[in-house]
Amino acid sequence: MSKRNRLSGGSDRYSILEFLLFPPTRLSEMRLEKSLRGKTVLITGASYGIGESLTYKLAKTAAHLILVARTEEKLREIQIEVKAAGGKVSIYPTDLTRPESVQALLMNLHELPGGIDVFINNAGKSIRRSIMHSLDRHHDFTRTMAINYFGPVQLTLNLIPVLEKNKGHIINVSAVNVLLAPAPFWAAYQASKAAFDNWFRCVAPELNAVGVRTTSIYLPLVRTRMIEPTAEYRNMPAMSARHAAKIICQSIYTEKKYHAPWWLIFGQLGSILLRPSWEALMPYFVRKKTAAIKTENQ
């Protein structure tokens, strides 16, 4: 995609099914600009996918963007483009899996004159692997917990005082999976995402009581490089990263506590009512999937 298309937001090419599953999101550029005027926005996972699209969308506002990700080279590329478009941006290459790296980031954030006004927790790591292939891969679970749970908790705990002072806003970019029946092969990812989602929902009332607004955004499958290794996802309906970015932008000025696809409620009901059937059928599908993988590898 060209620089011009990235900064303009581009266009989403959806199939009919995708259009029905992910209806267009109307974004008021005026309300977004007004709500972020003079504000500082922290975005984790800003170098690719949703975070990158969100950065380009916010580049047109008067906000000071604080971009956090591991890939310094990509962050510098984005910084150059945002500055060329007239945006104000600072980058902080950070490995959220390392507490000392997060602490160094926090030291820099606390030196900002006005602190942070909006914290968008977007960074994440996905792993799809059978538990039978994970017996010697304990690091899969420690890594996903580090970036999907412990890192965001460490950041949030340290930012709460300044967010309280600024009457700020925390937006957690989550996934619909955490509200649905657990799926085989996704133990590391789903457990870590559910951990922070539950933690965030537990502390939200306390944060709201001191003036910090909170928003949980439950996204469906989003077409980013994170899903590329999973062959089954290549032909499945998926939301574009630009569309996801628009939803996050909209939540900044609407300040809704919760956003989810219109169809999620039906999935949640099914997860409850059909749990016995789901748990009875899953071993059959797992055996079938395992047999297919063995055949492909022969």
N, C-alpha and C positions, 0 to 999 in steps of 0.2 A: 504494500500500500504506500502511496506517495505521502510526502510530508503534508501536503495540502489536505489530503483526505483524512489523515490521522487527526489533524487539528480541527477539521470541520466535523468530525464524527463519522463520516462515511455513510453508507447505507446498508441496511440489513436485507439480505436476500433469503427469504424464508419460503419453505414449501407451504402448501395449504394447511397441512397438519401442524406445522410449526407456528404458523400465523394464528391458528385457533388455540394452541397451547400457550403461546406467548404473545398476547395481544399488544399492540403498540403502547408505549409509555409516553404520555404527553409531558413534556418538560418545559417549564417556564424559565427561560433564560433570565428574564428580568427579576423574578423572585429569587433565583439562585444567586445572581450577582448581588442583590440587595442583602441577602442573608450572610454572604461571605465577605462583604466589604470590610477591609481592615482586619480580617481574621487570619489565623494560622491553622493550616490543615495538615495533619500527619497521616500519611498513607503508607502502610506496610505492604510488601509484595508489589512494589510499584514498577518493577522493570519489565514485566510481561503480562499478557492476558488482561484480566479485568483491571488490575492496578494501572497498567499502562494506558488503557483506554480511558479510565477515570481521570488520570493525570492530564491527558490531552483535552478532555472535556472541561476540566476546571482551569486549564491554562488561560481561558478567555475571561476569567473572573479577576477580581482585584485581590484575591487571597494569596497569602504566602504559602506555597506548597513545600512540605517537608517530605522528601521521598526516601523510603527505606527499602533496601533489598540487598541481596548478597552480591549481585553482579555489578561491580563498579563501572566497568566499561559501558554497559547498557544504560546505567543511570546517567552517565556523562552525556551520552547521545541524546537522551530524553531532555536533559537539562539544557543542552544547546538549542534544541528545537523550541522548548517552552520559552526560553529567554528571547529567541529570535521573534517569537510571536508577541512579545511584550509582557510575558508573565514573570512573576517573581518565584524563584524556586531554589531550594537548597537540597543537596543530596548527602545521605549518610549511609555508605555501604556498611551493612551489619548482618552478621550471622545470628539469627534469632534462636538457633539451637545452642548457642554458647552464652551462658549467663553473664560472663565477663564482657562479651561483646555488647549485650543488651545494656549492661551497666554503663559502658562507655558512651553508648548512644544517649542514655538518660542524662548523663552529665552534660552533654552538648545541648540537649533539649531544655534543661533547666537554666541554661545560660541565655536562652532567647528572651529578649526584653519583655514581651507580652505573654510568653508561654504558649501553650497549645489550646486552641478553642474547639477543634473538631478532631477526633481520633478515629480513623477508619481502619479497623482491624481486618485486613484482607489477605495477608500472607497465609499460605497453606501448603501442605505437602500431601500427595495422594499415593498410596501404595495398594495395588491389587495383587494378592498372592494367596494361594492356598495355605492353610495352616500346616498342612503336611509338608509343605516346601519351606516352612518358616521355623522349623524346629531348631536350626542352628543360626537363626537370624534375629536374635533378640534386639539387635540394633534397629531393625525396622520399626519396632514399637517405641523404642526410646527416641528415635528421630522424629517420628510423627507426633509423639506427645510433646516433644520439645518445641516444635514449631507451631503446632496447632493448639497447644494448651499452656505449657509452662511459660513460653515466651510471651504470649499475649497477657497472661496473668501478671507476670513480672512488670511489663510495661504499664498495664492498667493500674496496678497498685501504686506505682510511683507517680503516675500522672493524675491520680484522683485529687490531690490537694489543689493543683493549679486548675484543673477542670472545674472544681467546685468554686474556686475564686472567680473564674471567667464565666461561670454558668454555661459550661461547655456541653458537648454532645459526643457520645461514643456510639459508633455504628459498627456492629459486628456482622461481617459477611459470612453467613453460614450456608448450609446446604439442606435441601428437603429431606435427605437421607436420615438426618438425626431425629426426625419426627415420624419416620416410617419403620416398618419391621426390618430388623437387621438382615443384611444379605451375606451369603457365603462369600469368601475370598476378600472381604473388605474389613476384617477385624481391626487392623492397625489404624486405618483411616477413620472408619466410622466411630470407633471408641474415642479417638482423640478429638474429633470434631464435636461429638456429643458431650465430652467432658467440659469443653469451654462453653458450649451453648448452655448447659445446665448451670455452670458457675456464673455466667453472665446473667442468666435469668434470676438466679438467687440474689445477686447483689444489686440488680436493677432497682428494686423498690427502695433500697437504702440510698442509692445514688440519686434517684428521683427526689427523695425527701430533702436532699441538700441542694437541689437545683441543677443537677447534672442530668441531661436528657439521654435516653438510651433507645436504640433501635436495633432490632434483630431482623436481618434480611435472609430469608430462606430461598436460595436460588436452585433452579433445576439444573440439569446437565448443561454446562456452558462450554462452547467450542473454543478451547484453549489448548496450548501445548501439553497441559497436564493430562488430558484425556487421550492424547495421541497414541501412547503405548497400548491402550486397550482396544483391540480390533473390533469388539462388539459395539463400541461406541461410534465408530466411523460413519455408520449409516442410521444411527438413532437420531430422533429429533433433538436438537440442542439449541439453546439460546446463544446469541452472539455476545462476545465480550462487550461490544459497544452498547448493546441493549441493557446488559447488566449494569454498566456504568451509568446509564441514564436513570435506572431505578435507584441507584445509590445517590445520585445527584438530587433526584426528586425528594428522597427521604431527608436530605439536609435541610430543606426549607419547610417540608410538611411536618417533620418531627414525629411522624407516626412511630409507634412503639414496635410495630410488627408489619412485615411485608412477606407475602408468600403467593405462589401461583394460585389461581382461582380453583384449580382442581385438587389441591393438596388435601382439603378436608375429606374428599372421597377416599384418597389413599390412606389417610389416618383411620377412617372408619373401617376400611378393609383390613388394615393392620391389626385392629382390635377384634373385629368380628370373625375374621378368617384366619386368625393365628393358628388354631389347631390344624387346619388344612394346609396352611403354608409350611408349618414345621414338619408335617407328614410327607409332603411332596418334595421338599428341598433335597433330602438325601438322594432321591431318584435323579433329580436334575444334576446334582453334583457328580454322581457316578457316571451319568451320561456325558457330562462335560469332561471329566477326567479321562474317560475312554477316548473321546474325540481328540484330546490333546496328545495322548499316547500314540494314536494312529498317525497324527500329523508329524510326530517326531521320529517315526520309524523310517 
